[in-house]
Every structure is written in C-alpha cells, then in structure tokens.
Amino acid sequence: MREAKCYEDLFFTDDFLFCKIMESNEHICRRVIEVLLGIQVERIEYTNNQETVAIDIESRGVRLDVVAKGDGRIFDLEMQTAAEKDLPKRARYYQAMMDLDCLDKGRKYVALPESFIVFICTRDPFGFGLPRYTVRQICEESPVANEKIDDKIRKVYYNSKAWEGLAKDDSEVRAFLKFLATRRAETLLTEEIMEAVMTARHNEPWRKEFVHACELRERGRKEGYEEGLEEGRAIALAQLEMERARIVELEAENKRLKKLVKE
C-alpha cells in the first residue's frame, strides 16, 4: 500500500496542491495556460467554485475547468503523475463532458467554444520521448480540408521529464517543465508557483483538509480490504463445501462399485 505524503512535503505536481493553487490564484492559473498553449488570455472564470469541486489527494487526475471569457475558449488542466494507458480515452470523455456543460438545451452547435485539454505529465505518457504531444482532428484524404473540418478541439500532453527536448526559443515552456522535474525555479512564473507552494505548506485549513482526505481514503481502503477478506472467506468456504460434497459422492460411488464387485 502506498504511504500518503506529509502535507509539508507536497509540491505543485501533487494533485491536491496543484488544484488548490490553481483555483486560488487566478494569475498563476492564467499564466500557466498562456505558457503551455502559447496564447493570450485576458481573464479566466472557474466553471466550478471551491465548494463544489471534489478534490481527491490521490485521484487519477484532478479536473480543473476554467473558462476564458471574451474569446470563446474553455480549458481543462490535468496534473498526471501516474503512468496510465488510457489517457486518450480519458481526454475524449472529458471533452464530451465539457461540451455537454457548455451547450445548453436549444443552443446551436456553433455556440460550442474552442476547447483545450492539457495533461501535464511527470512521466512520458506515450513512450516516444517527446516533451509535448499536440493532437487535433485532421482529414487523412485532404490536408487542404483540415481548416474547414477543424472542430476547434486541442489535446496537449506534456512530458516534464523530456524538458531538455524543447527548443531553447520555447524557453517559458522549457523552464516550466524543468521546474516540475527538478523543482528549480528560473522564471518569474515558476518563482511565483514556488512561492505559492511554500505559502500553501503553511496554510492550516488546507493542511487539515488534506489530512481529513487522507483519513477518509485510508478508511475506505481498510473497509474495502476487510470486505475483500470476508468475500474471500465466503468463497473459500463455498468451495470447501463443494469439495466435501464431491468427496461424499465419490465415497458413495466407491461403495456401490465395491458391492457390485462382490456380487
């Protein structure tokens, strides 16, 4: 069983702290979006407030949805530390949920905003050694048609381990990924994030929330383990009874055969 981290040891790559900092600091959240996507965002508005966002300290990607007002875009950022093979399917699911949230009943499809799903991975998500994987819809038969069939969906997967593979003229992204991999802050943004991390480590309400989440998760694991033991015992007993019944049948058959032989 993986041991939970101490709150004071959490870093920006830990889901709990990532979500907390990004939700509480609009400036950092906006700058991370701008750096990773190479776009300008005037301001952001969170689609879920802090009371309605369920934060799981060891969840498989805490979802943070933010909306860029004024330019018709929506962003979903995911901090991904575990190695998973189903990230493309997860991205597909998240995209579907975002579209459902954005398109109210009766509105036309043209109202769907341009969307970006960004997985910030601390491991190579696909194993090709690239620092960045950008995915969009294309037409296999006619590249010329790509502009017309563009559904305005972008999925970007970052691999912080491969930060050195980025060109030096992509300095901000390179520095951000290097920060995640080495914890060395060398730009204004990464310095601001590190300062936010250090401040968060002394945030008593957040620490209590983290500890409480740890306790709830551990309780759930323990209950699940105990339920599993009970289920395992029940299955073992059922199998034992079946074996005993089979032995009784074999013994009865053996007696019958012996009787036939004597006759």
C-alpha positions in Angstrom: 0.0 0.0 0.0 1.4 3.4 -1.0 2.1 5.6 2.0 0.4 9.0 1.9 2.8 12.1 1.8 3.1 14.5 4.6 1.3 17.8 3.8 4.5 19.7 4.3 6.2 17.7 1.5 3.6 18.3 -1.2 4.8 20.0 -4.4 3.0 21.6 -7.3 2.9 18.2 -9.1 0.7 16.7 -6.3 -2.9 16.8 -7.3 -4.1 18.4 -4.0 -1.7 21.3 -4.1 -2.0 21.8 -7.9 -5.7 22.1 -7.7 -5.7 24.4 -4.6 -3.1 26.8 -6.0 -4.6 26.9 -9.5 -8.1 27.6 -8.0 -7.0 30.2 -5.5 -4.6 32.1 -7.7 -6.2 33.3 -10.9 -2.9 35.0 -12.1 -0.9 31.7 -11.8 -3.6 29.7 -13.5 -3.9 32.2 -16.4 -0.1 32.3 -16.9 0.2 28.5 -16.9 -2.5 28.4 -19.6 -0.8 31.1 -21.6 2.7 29.5 -21.4 1.5 25.9 -22.1 -0.7 26.9 -25.0 1.1 29.9 -26.4 -1.9 32.1 -26.3 -3.0 35.3 -24.6 -5.9 35.1 -22.1 -7.4 38.3 -20.8 -9.0 36.7 -17.7 -10.4 33.4 -16.6 -13.5 32.3 -14.8 -13.7 29.0 -13.0 -16.6 26.8 -14.0 -16.8 25.2 -10.5 -16.3 27.0 -7.3 -14.3 25.6 -4.4 -17.3 24.3 -2.6 -18.5 22.1 -5.5 -15.1 20.7 -6.7 -14.3 17.3 -5.1 -10.6 17.1 -4.5 -9.1 13.6 -4.0 -5.5 13.7 -2.9 -4.7 10.5 -4.9 -7.2 10.8 -7.6 -6.4 9.8 -11.2 -6.2 13.4 -12.3 -8.0 16.2 -10.5 -10.1 18.1 -13.1 -9.8 21.8 -13.1 -12.1 23.6 -15.6 -11.6 27.3 -16.4 -13.3 29.5 -18.9 -11.5 32.3 -20.8 -14.2 34.9 -21.1 -14.4 37.1 -24.2 -12.6 34.9 -26.6 -14.9 31.8 -26.5 -12.4 29.2 -25.1 -12.6 26.7 -22.3 -9.6 24.9 -20.7 -9.3 21.7 -18.8 -5.9 21.2 -17.0 -4.9 17.9 -15.5 -1.9 17.1 -13.4 -0.9 13.5 -14.2 1.7 11.7 -12.1 0.7 8.1 -12.5 1.5 6.1 -15.7 -1.7 5.3 -17.4 -2.5 3.8 -20.8 -6.0 5.3 -21.2 -5.2 9.0 -21.3 -6.6 9.5 -24.8 -9.9 7.8 -23.8 -10.0 10.0 -20.6 -9.4 13.1 -22.7 -12.2 12.0 -25.0 -14.6 11.6 -22.0 -13.6 14.9 -20.5 -14.2 16.6 -23.9 -17.7 15.1 -24.1 -18.5 16.3 -20.5 -17.2 19.8 -21.3 -19.3 20.0 -24.4 -22.4 18.9 -22.5 -21.8 21.6 -19.9 -21.2 24.3 -22.5 -24.2 23.6 -24.8 -27.4 24.5 -23.1 -30.6 22.9 -24.4 -31.8 24.7 -27.5 -28.5 26.3 -28.4 -26.8 25.7 -31.7 -23.6 23.8 -32.1 -21.8 26.9 -33.3 -22.1 28.0 -29.6 -19.5 25.4 -28.6 -16.3 27.1 -27.5 -12.8 26.3 -28.7 -11.6 23.8 -26.1 -8.2 22.8 -24.8 -7.5 19.7 -22.7 -4.0 19.7 -21.2 -2.4 16.8 -19.4 0.7 17.9 -17.5 2.5 14.6 -17.1 5.5 13.9 -14.9 6.1 10.7 -17.0 6.2 10.1 -20.7 2.5 9.4 -21.4 3.2 7.6 -24.7 6.8 6.4 -24.6 8.2 8.3 -27.6 10.4 10.6 -25.6 8.7 13.8 -26.8 8.3 16.8 -24.4 5.0 17.6 -26.0 2.3 15.7 -27.9 -0.3 18.0 -29.6 -3.4 16.3 -31.0 -6.1 17.7 -33.3 -8.6 16.4 -35.9 -7.2 16.1 -39.4 -8.5 14.8 -42.7 -6.4 11.9 -43.9 -7.5 12.3 -47.6 -7.0 16.0 -48.0 -4.8 18.1 -45.7 -6.2 21.2 -47.6 -9.6 20.4 -46.0 -8.2 20.5 -42.4 -9.1 24.1 -41.8 -12.7 23.6 -42.8 -13.2 20.4 -40.7 -11.3 21.7 -37.7 -13.6 21.1 -34.7 -11.6 23.5 -32.5 -10.6 20.8 -30.1 -6.9 20.6 -29.0 -5.5 18.0 -26.7 -2.0 18.6 -25.5 0.1 16.1 -23.4 3.3 17.4 -21.8 6.1 15.2 -20.6 8.1 17.1 -18.0 10.9 14.5 -18.0 11.8 15.5 -21.5 12.1 19.2 -20.9 15.5 19.3 -22.5 14.0 18.2 -25.8 12.2 21.6 -26.2 14.0 24.2 -28.3 15.6 27.0 -26.4 13.4 29.5 -28.1 10.5 27.8 -26.4 12.0 29.0 -23.2 9.0 29.5 -21.0 7.5 26.1 -21.5 11.0 24.6 -21.2 11.5 26.4 -17.8 8.1 25.3 -16.6 8.6 21.6 -17.4 12.1 21.8 -15.9 10.6 23.3 -12.7 8.2 20.3 -12.5 11.1 17.8 -13.0 13.8 19.5 -10.9 12.0 22.0 -8.6 14.3 24.7 -9.8 12.6 28.0 -10.4 14.3 30.0 -13.1 11.5 32.3 -14.4 9.0 34.7 -12.9 6.2 32.2 -13.3 8.0 29.3 -11.7 9.2 31.6 -8.9 5.6 32.6 -8.3 4.5 29.0 -8.2 7.3 28.0 -5.8 6.3 30.9 -3.5 2.7 29.7 -3.7 3.8 26.2 -2.8 5.8 27.4 0.2 2.9 29.6 1.4 0.4 26.7 0.9 2.5 24.4 3.1 1.7 26.8 6.0 -2.0 27.0 5.2 -3.6 25.4 8.2 -7.1 25.0 6.7 -5.6 23.3 3.6 -3.5 21.0 5.8 -6.5 19.9 7.8 -8.4 19.3 4.6 -5.6 17.2 3.3 -5.3 15.2 6.5 -9.0 14.6 6.6 -9.0 13.4 3.0 -6.1 11.1 3.8 -8.1 9.6 6.7 -11.2 9.2 4.6 -9.3 7.4 1.9 -7.4 5.2 4.3 -10.7 4.3 6.0 -12.2 3.4 2.6 -9.2 1.3 1.8 -9.4 -0.5 5.1 -13.1 -1.2 4.7 -12.6 -2.4 1.2 -9.8 -4.7 2.4 -11.9 -6.1 5.1 -14.8 -6.6 2.8 -12.5 -8.3 0.4 -11.3 -10.7 3.2 -14.9 -11.5 4.1 -15.8 -12.2 0.5 -12.7 -14.3 0.1 -13.6 -16.3 3.2 -17.1 -16.8 1.9 -15.8 -18.0 -1.5 -13.3 -20.4 0.2 -16.0 -21.9 2.4 -18.3 -22.4 -0.5 -15.5 -24.1 -2.5 -14.7 -26.3 0.6 -18.4 -27.3 0.9 -18.4 -28.2 -2.8 -15.3 -30.3 -2.3 -16.8 -32.1 0.7 -20.0 -32.9 -1.2 -17.9 -34.2 -4.1 -15.9 -36.4 -1.7 -19.2 -37.8 -0.2 -20.4 -38.6 -3.7 -17.2 -40.3 -4.6 -17.2 -42.4 -1.4 -20.8 -43.4 -2.1 -19.9 -44.4 -5.7 -16.9 -46.3 -4.4 -19.0 -48.3 -2.0 -21.5 -49.1 -4.8 -18.8 -50.3 -7.1 -17.3 -52.5 -4.3 -20.7 -54.0 -3.7 -21.1 -54.8 -7.4 -17.7 -56.5 -7.5 -18.6 -58.7 -4.5 -21.9 -59.7 -6.1 
